[in-house]
């Protein structure tokens, strides 16, 4: 897998599907044959992992974290975020 560059996905209204691995050894976003994979060190309790994913994804996209909305997968590893 190679490191993802996501600036080209930052169009308003774009939906970004990804698979999340919480409690990982590092925070990272990787592009693989199955799509985007996001690794966060945060535990999946009380929305902490979702917040960490939003922050990491926003940094990779070059947008503010408030510019991303979780539209699917609040309690799932498969998530979809929309760029506002």
N, C-alpha and C positions, 0 to 999 in steps of 0.2 A: 504494500500500500504506500502511496505517496501522500505527502502533506497537501491539504486542499487549499487552493486560493479561491476565495468565494466572492470577490468583489463583483464579478460579472453576474452574480445571482441577486444582487441588491436592488432590483427593479421594484418599484411600488406595486403591490398586489401579487407579487410572486410568492408561490408556496414552496417551501423547502422541506422535503421529507428526509428523515434521518433515523438512525438507530442509536440509542444511547446505552452506554455501559457505565452505570454508577459504581462507586467504590473502586475505581480503577487506580492504578499506581501513578497516573499522570493525567493532566488536563491536556487534551489534544483533539483535533479534528482531522480525520483522514478520509481521502477519497479512495474507494476500492471498487472492485468489479460489481459489488452489490449496492453501491451508492455511498452516501455519506455516513460515516460512523463518528460519533462523538463520545469521548471518554472524559469523565469527570471524577474527581476524587471524593466528591460529596456523597453523603448517604441519601437514599431516596425516602426521606421522612419529612413530612410537612411541607412539601414543595421545594425543599432545599436543592435537590438535584435539578429540578426544572429551572430554578433561578440561576444556577451555575451554568446550565446549558445555554440559557438565553444570553447571559453575559459573554460567554465564550464565542457563541455564534455571532453576536452583535459585533464583537471586536474583529472577527474574521471578515464580516461583511462590510465593515466600515460604517455602521449605523449605531444609533443609540439603542441601548437595551429596551427602552420604552417603545422603540419603533418595530419591535417584533411581538407578534401575538401568537400564543399557542392555540391552534385551532383543533387539533386532534391529538389524543394520546396522553392526557394528563397523568394517568397512572400506568401507562404502558411504556415499554422500551421503544416502540415505534411511535415517533412523534412527527407532527407537521406544524411548522411555523409559517406565518404569513408576514411579509415585509409590509409595513404600513407607510 
